[in-house]
Amino acid sequence: MKKENLTYVLVAAAACLMACGTMGLPNAYGVFYPAMSEVMGTGRGAVTLHVSICSLTSGLFAPVVAKLVRRRFPVRLLILAGALLVIGSGLLTAFAGNPLVMDAVALARGIGLSLTSSMVVTMIIGNWFVKYRGTLTGIALSFSGIGSALAAPVLTSCLSRFGYRPTYIGFILVSALLVVPAAFLCPLSPKEAGMEPYGKDTVITGPKVLENLDRPFSFGDPLFIMILLFVVLSVSLTSINSHLPSIALEAGHTAAVGAELLSISMIGNVAAKFVLGIVTDKFGVYHGITMMLGSSFLGIVMIRLFAGTVPAMLAGGFLYGACFSLGSLGASVLVRHIYGDKQYPDVFSYMMIAIYGTAAVMISVIGFMYDLTGSYALTLTVWAVLALLSVLMLRLIGRKAEQ
C-alpha cells in the first residue's frame, strides 16, 4: 500500500513539473525579445511572430494528440517525443541567423509543446485521481504561474551575465528536462501500471454538478458551441496581462510599478488555480468558475477606476490574475463534467484550438484598440463587459447541460 501511495505522489509531482516546463517557463519567454532582435538585427514584430506561430501550431495539433491517445498510443512516448522536439527546435532557434528560420522551426516547437500541453497534464491527473481531482489539477496547473514568476528574474540575470545564446540554450534544456520525469512516471491510465485510480470508490456527495454527465458529443450540439463561445470570452480576459506595464505607465507610474503589477497578477494566477481546484471539489464546477470570473471582473474594474492609486491598482492586478485559471483549469473541469472522462480528450482538444487562437489574436486586438483611442480606458471597459458575458454564458451552459 505504501508503494502504491508513493506512485500516486510521483505521478502528481511529475505532472506539476511538466506544467511548469511547458506552460510556466514559456510565459517568461518575452525576456529574450530584445536580445533576439539585437542579434538578428530586426524589429520586435519580426521576432515575436515565431511565438504566435508556435502558439497556433500547438492549438491546431491538439486534436491529433487526442486521436493518438484515443488509439492507445503510449502517452509516455508522446511526452518524450515532445521533449525532444522542444530541445531540437530550441537549439536551432538559438543559432538561427534570421527570423524566417525561427518561424519555420516554431512549427516543430509548437508540436512539441502540444504533446506536453495542459491537455495531457489534465488527462493524466483526471485518469489517476478521482478523489481530490479538482484540487490536484489546480495544484499542477498552478505550477505554470510559479514557473513564470521564478523564471523571469533568473533569466534576466543570466542574460546580463552569460549573454543570449547560453541563456537561451539553458532555458530550453531546463524546460525539456522538467517534462522528462512524466515520460517515465506517468502512464496515461493507472491500469497500465496494474493499479486503480486513487479514490475510485469515493462516494460523491454535495451538489449534483460534481458528477460527470457523459453527454454525447457532436459539433452541431448547441451546448458544444456555447462552451466554445465561453472559452473564447473567458480566455480573452487574459490578453490584458501583457499590457499591464503599459497601463501602469499610462496612469503616470514608473516602469518598476508596472513590473510589480505584472508580477502580482502572476501571484493571483497561482492562488486562483489552487482555490478553483478546491472549490470545484467542494462545491462544484459552476460555483468555482463563477468565483474566478467575479474576481477577474472586480480586478479589471479596480484597475480601470483606481489606476492612479498604486495599492488599489495592485490589489486589482491580484484579483485580475484569476482569469488565468479559466482557460486551463476552468475549461478542463467544465468539459470533463459535461462530456465525461472518455470523451474528454477529443472535446478538450478542440477547446485548445480556441484557447491558443484567442490568446494569440486578442493581444493584437488590444494593441490596435490602443492605437485607435490612445488609451487603455476603452479596452478595460470592454473587457469588464466580456467578464460579465462570460458569467451569463456559463449560466446558460449550466441550464442546458442539466436538461
N, C-alpha and C positions, 0 to 999 in steps of 0.2 A: 504494500500500500504506500509506503514512504517513497519507493522508487517511482510509482505512478504519479504521486503528488509532485515529485521533482520534475517529471516530464512535463506536467502542466505548467509549472513555473518557467521552465526553459522555453517552452513554446511561446508563452506570453512575453517573456523577455526578448526573444528573437523577433517577434512581431513589433515590439516597441523600437528595437534597433533599426529594423527595416523602414519603419515610418520615419524615423529620424534621418536616415540616409537618403531616402527617395523623395520625401516631402519637406523635411526640415531644412537640411543644408541647402537645397536649391533655392529656398527663399532668400538666402544671403548672396545669391549669385550676382546681384547688382553691384557689389563692391568691385567686381572685375571690369565693369564697363569702361571707366576712364582709362585703365591700363590697356585694355584691348584696343580701344580707339587710338591711343597713342602709338602702340606697337605697330598697328596696321595702317596708320596714317589716314584714318577715315572718320566719319561722323558717328555719333552715338546711335542714330537711327539705323544705319547700315549694320552696326554691331549687334544691336538688340533684335534685329529681325530674326536671327537664328534661334532666339529664345521663343518667339512666337511660333516658329516652325516646329520646334521641339514640343511645345505645349499642345499644338493642334494634332501633331502626329500621335502623341500619347493618347489623346482622346479618341481619335479615329481608329486606333489599333485595339482599343479596349474590347470591342465585340469579338475580335479574333482571339484574344486571350480567353474570353468567356467560352468560345467554342472549343478551344483546346482543352480547357478544364472540363467541360461537359463530356468530352470524348475520353476523359480519364487520362490525358497526357500528364505525366508526373509533374506536379506543381513545383517540386524542388528543382527539377531540371529547368523549368521556365525561369525560376528565380536566379539560378546560376547563369543561365544564358543572358538574362537581363543585366546582371552584374558585369559580365564580360563585355557586353555591348557598351555599357556606360564607361568602362575603363578604356576600351579601344577608341571609342569616339572622343573621349576626353583627351587622350594623348594626341590624336590628330588635330583637335581644336587648339591645343596648347602650342602646336608648331605650325598652325595654319598661317599662310602669308597674306591672305586677303579674306574678306567677309564671305565671298562666294563659296570658298572651301568650307567654312563654318556652316553655311546654310545647308550644304549637301550632307555634311556629317551630322547635322542636327536631326536628320531623319532617323539615323541609326540610334542616336541617343534617346530620341522620343520613344522608339520601340522598346529600348532597354528599360526606360522608366515605366512604361506601360506594363511590362512584365513583372514589375515590382511595386505597383502603384497601390493606392489606398484600397482599390477594389480587392486586390489579392490579400492585403492585410486584414480587411474586414471579413473576407471569406474564411481565412484561417481561424480568426477569433470566433466567428459565428459557428463554425463547424466543431471546434474543440470545446466550446463552453456553452452551456445552457444557463446555468446559474451564474449570475453576475456578468452576463454577456454584454449588456449596455455599458456597465461600469468599466469593464476591461477594454472594450472597444474605445471608450473615451480616453482611458489612460494611454493606450497605444497611439492613438492619433494625436494626443497632446504632445507627444514627443516631437511632432513636426514643429510646434511652436518653440519647444525647448531647444531643438537643434538650431533653428534660425536665430534665436536670441543669443546663443553661445557662439555661433559661427561668425557672425558679423564682426565683433571686435577682434576675434582671433585672426581672421583673415586680413583685416585691415592692418594689424600689427605685422603679420607675416609679409604682406605686400611691401611695406616700408623697409623691412629688414632683408628679405630674400629676393624680392622682385616678382614680376608677374609669372613667368613660366614655372619656376619651382613651386610657388604657392598654388598655382592652378593645378599642377600635377598632383600635389599633395591633397588638395581638395577633392579631386576626382577619385584618388585611391582610397581615401577615408570614406567617401560616400559609398563606394562599391563594397568596401570591407565590412561596413555596417550591415550590408544585405546578406553577406555570405553565411552567417550563422543560421539564418532561416532556411537556406538551401539544404542544410544538414539536419536541422532540428524540427522542421515544420512540414510534415506531410499534410496534404490538404484535409484529410479526414483522420481522426484518431483510429478508425477501423484499420487503416493501413499499418498502424503500429500495434494492432491487436488490443486496442483499448476502446473505451466508451467515452462519449462527451462528458465533460465534468458537469455534475449536477443534472444528469439526464432524467433522473426520477423526481426532480423538483416539481412540486405541485404549485402551479401558477395561481396566485391569489391577487386580490385587488382588482383594478379596472380591467375590463374586457380587452382594452387596447394593448395589453401586454402579450396577447396571443397572436400567432401567425394566422392570417385569414386564408392563405393559399388561394387567392383569387386567380382565375385563369388569365393568362397574358395574351394580348393581341395589340398590334399597333393602332388599330382603329378604335380601341376601347377609349371612351371619353375620359375614364379615370387615368389611364396612362398619359393622355395628352395633358390633363390637369396637373399631374405630378411633374411632367416635363416643364410646364409653364412655371410651376412653383420653384423648381430648381433654377431656372433662368432668373426669376425675380430675386430669389434669395442669394444666389451666388453673385449677382450684380452688386450687392451691397459691399462685397469685399474689395471692389475695384477702387474705392476711395483710399484704401490704405497707402498705396504708393504715392499719393498726392498729399498725405498728411504734413510732411515737412513744408511743402509749398503753402498749404493752408495756414500753418503757423507763421510763416514769413509774411503772408498777406495781412495777417492780423497785427503785424508790427513786432513780432518776437524775433529772437535770434535763431540762427541755424541750430544752436545747441538745444533750444526748446523744441524745435521741430524734430530733432533726433529723439528727444525724450518722449514726445507724443507718439512717434512711430514705435519706440520700444515698449511703451506701456500698452499699446494696442496689442502687441505680441504677447505680453503678460496676460492680458484679458483673453486672448486666444487660447492660451494654455488652460487658464482657470475655467473657461466656458466648456471646454471639452470634458474636463473632469466632472463638472456639475451636470452637463447634459447626460452623460452616461449614467450617473447616479439617479437623476430624476427620472430618466426613461425606465430604469429598473423598478423604481418605487411607485411611480405614478402614471407611467405610460408614455408612448411616443408623442402624442399631440401636446400634452402638457409640457414636456421638455422642450420641444421645438418652439412652441409659443413663447416660453420664457426667454429663449435666446433671441427670438425676433423682437420681443419687447425691450430687451437690453440693447439690442442694436439700434432700434428706433430712438430710444432715450439718449443713447450716446451721440447719434448724429444730430439730434436736436440741441443737445448741450454744446457740441462743437459749433453749431450754427449760431446759437444765441449768445454764448459766453466765450467766444474765441478770444476776446480781449483780456480775459482773466485766466491766468495760467493754471491755477489749481482746478478751476471748474472745467477748463478745456482738457486737462489731463484726465480728470475723472470721466469726462465724456469719451476720451480715447480708450480708456479701460473698458467701459461698457460697450463701446462700439466693437471691440475685439471679439465679442461673442459671435459676430456674423461668420467668423471663420469656422465655427462648429457646424454650420448649416449645410455646406456643400459636401463635406466629407462624412461626418458622423450623422448629421440630421437626415440627409438624403438616404444614407445607408440603412439606418434603422427604420425609416419610413417604408422603403422598398421591401425590406425583409419582412416587416409587419404585414404588408398588404399581399405580397406575392409568395411569401414563404421561402424556406431555405433552398429548395430545389430550383426554383425559377430565379433566385436572387442573382446569380452570375450574369444571366442573359439580360435581365431588365436593368440592373445597375450599370452594365457596360454601356448601354445607350445613354444613361444619365451622365456617364463620364464624358461622353462627347459634348453634352450640353454644358457640363461643368467647365471643362477646359476651353471650349469655344467661347462661352460667355465671359470668362475671365480674360481671355486674350482680346476680345473686342471691346469690352466696356472700359478698360483702361484708356484706350484711344478715344472713346466717345467722350469721356470726361475731359480729356485734353482739348478736344475740339470745342466742347462747351465753354471751356475757359477762354479759348482763343476768340470765340464769338462774343462773349459777355465781358471779358476782362476781370472776372471774379469767380470765386467758388460758391458764392451765395446761392445761385440758382441750382447748381449741382447738389448741394446739401439739402435743399428743399425738395427737389425731385426725388432724391434717394431716400429721404424720410417717407415720402409717399409710397415708394416701392416697398419699404418695410411693412407699411400698413396693408398694401395689396397682397403681400406675401402671407400675412396673417389671415386675410379674407380667403385666399386661395386654399390655405391649409384647412380652414373650417369646412370649405366646400368638399375637399378631398375626404375629410373625416366622415361627413354625411353620406357621400357617395359610396365609400368603401364599406360602410356598415349596412347598406341596403341589401 
